Amino acid sequence: MALPTPNLDDRQFQQFVDDAKRFIQQRAPEWTDHNVSDPGITLVEAVAYMTDQLVYRLNRVPDKNYLSFLDLLGVTLFPPSAARADVTFWLSAAQTEPVRLPTGTEVATQRTETQEAVVFTTERDLTVPPCSLRRVLRQENKGSPQDRTSAVLGTTDVPAFAAKPQPGDVLLFGLSAAVPDCAVVLALDSRVDGVGVDPRQPPLAWEARTAAGWEPCDVDEDTTGGLNRAGEVILHVPGGHTLSQLGQHEAGWLRCRVLEPARNQPFYAATPTIRSAAAYTIGGTVRAVHAVEVRDERLGESSGAPGQRMRLGQAPIVADDPPLEVEVAEGGDGGWQTWRIVSDFAASGAADRHLTVDATTGEITFGPSVRQPDGSLRQFGAVPAKGAVVRAARYRAGGGRGGNVSRGRLQVLRSSIPYIARVENREAARGGIDGETVEEAKVRAPIALRAQERAVTSRDYEELARQAAPETARIMCLGAESDTDGEGAVRVLVVPRAVSDPGGRLRFEQLVPEDELLARVTRHLDERRPLGTRLAVGPPYYQGVSVTATLHAYRSVSAQEVRAAALDSLYAYLDPLSGGAEGSGWPFGRPLRAGEIFAALQRVPGVELVDEVELCPADPLTGRRGEPTDRIELTGSALLFPYDHRVRVIGDR
C-alpha cells in the first residue's frame, strides 16, 4: 500500500465559519445578526471558502513530495499495451497472380454515431499466392501412399480411405505451391457412401505439412458433411506450410486423417468416395495490432545542449523491438544516422549515439551532462550538433483496453487493396490494457522496492509475472505439491484476458494462454527465482459446471425474456474473469454451492420463485456431464468455467 501522508490541517469550510462567528462575538458584541442573510456573514463565508481551498492545496504537498521521491527512484508509469488479433483478408475470387498486402494495412471496426472506429494495422507483409491441385494420394493405416491423381482428375469415383475406414487412414492433397497463412478451398464432388457418421461432427482432422511436421488446420467451413456429398472445405493453413517431398512427389501437402471416434460418436460404416477435386486460395491471415503506424515524423532541430527533450506527435508508443527508430541528419552531406534506444545512460559514453524514450508520453531525451565531485563535467551519451534535424523514422502509437474487440468486429478495410472482398477477425483481439495510473504506481512502488527484482514470496512472483505480462487478466502463485512436484516447487497460474463473444459467453479456448505468453513469464521469473526453486508456469485447471434450474415467472412478464436473463445471470456469476460475489473473477479453489445459484437466480427481474437447482460437473472439451450434486469442490489451483446451462421457466403456476 502507499505510504500514509499526514493531514497538515484538518479544518474544513464550516469550521472556519464557526470560528469566525465565535471571534465576532468576542471582539464585536454589537454585531448580533449571524444569519446567512447578513452581508457580513456572506463575506465571512466567502473568505472561509477561499481558506478551505488553500488548506486543500497545502495537504497536497505530501503527495507531490511522494511522487518526487518515486521519480528520483526511477519509478515510471507503465505504458498501455496494444491488443492484437489475427485478421483474415478474403479475396473476391481466385486469382492467377499473387495478391500482396503490405505492412501497415489498416482495418477497423464499424463507426457508429456514439463510437469511433477502432483501427488495427498489420505487422508484416502478407502474400496470397495462387495454387491448384497437383496430386491426390490415399494412404491406408500403416500402408504406403497410393497415387490416385489421374482417377480423381478424370472424374472416376475413388475410395477416400480403406473399404472399412480405420483410425489412421489419410487422404492427401498436393498443392502446386506452398500457401502459408492462407485460406484454401478444396472443392470436392462425393457420393453418400461413408454412411454412419454424423455430418456435423465427422471423425476427421485436417492437417498441413510444415518443416516441423504435420500441424492442424482450422476448418472454417465444411459443406461436404465428412466427405459424404459435393461441397467445399475451407481450411486455414498454418504459417509453416512449405513444399515438401512425399514419396516421389513434391507439393504443398494437406491431408485429411481419420480419428479415433470419441465416446458415443458415430463412425464410418463404409468409406466415402471422391469423384473430382480442385483447390485454390481464397484469402490469407496476418497478425494486426491496435495502433497507427507513423513514419518520417520531423521532431525539430537540435539546440546542441545536453539533456534536451523532444516529444513525438502521437503517444503512447506500442512496445516493439525497438519501439522507436530515431534518426539525426549529421554532417554536410545530409546523411541520416540512427540512434539507439537505451533504458538509461549509466553505461553511455560521450560519443555513444544513445537516447531514452518514455513510451507513455512519447518524450525522447538525449544524454545529460553531470558535474562530478572534482568539479569537471561528464557527458553521458552524445548530443546532436546544433541545428541537426531529428526525425522519428518509424513508430506505432496506440494501445489500451478499447482494442479488445470481440470476434467478427473488424470488418472495414481502410487501405485500398485490390481483389479484397471483405475482412474479419475470426477470434477476439486480446492483450490490450490501459496505461498505469499514478495511484497504481504509488501502490506498486513499495512492493517493487521490497522485492528488488527477486522472487521470494508468493506476492513477489505475482508482481514480477505481471511486469512480464501486463496483458494477463489474473495471476496466482501457489506452492506446488511436494508429493508430485518435489520440494521447493512453485506454481504460477496465468489466466489470459479474454473478450466474450456477442451475448457475453466465453469459449474455453479463449482461457488457454498462448505459448509465447507462458514462455515470456517463465523467462522473466527464471532469472529472478532463488537457486534450487523449481518453477512451473501454466494455466489453472478449469472445472466446468453446468446448472440445471427450474424457475417460475410472474404472469405479467415473458417467460422467454426471463429465461434469457437467467442464463445471462448464471454465466456472469460463474465467469472466471469477472464473476463471483465481488465481480473480480471466481476465486481460486472456492467451492460452489447450490444455495448461491438460488440466490443469484432469485435476483433476476421477473422471477417469482426458484423451484429447483442442480449442479453438474462438466468437461468443456468433450461435453460430458457428471452426476447432479449440490456442491462442487475445487482444488487450490482450479477455477470454475460455466458450460451449457439449462433453464426451464414456468410462466403460470
Summary of the structure (lengths in Angstrom):
residues: 653
radius of gyration: 32.7
end to end distance: 54.4
largest distance: 118.5
contacts: 2038
relative contact order: 0.10
helix: 19%
strand: 36%
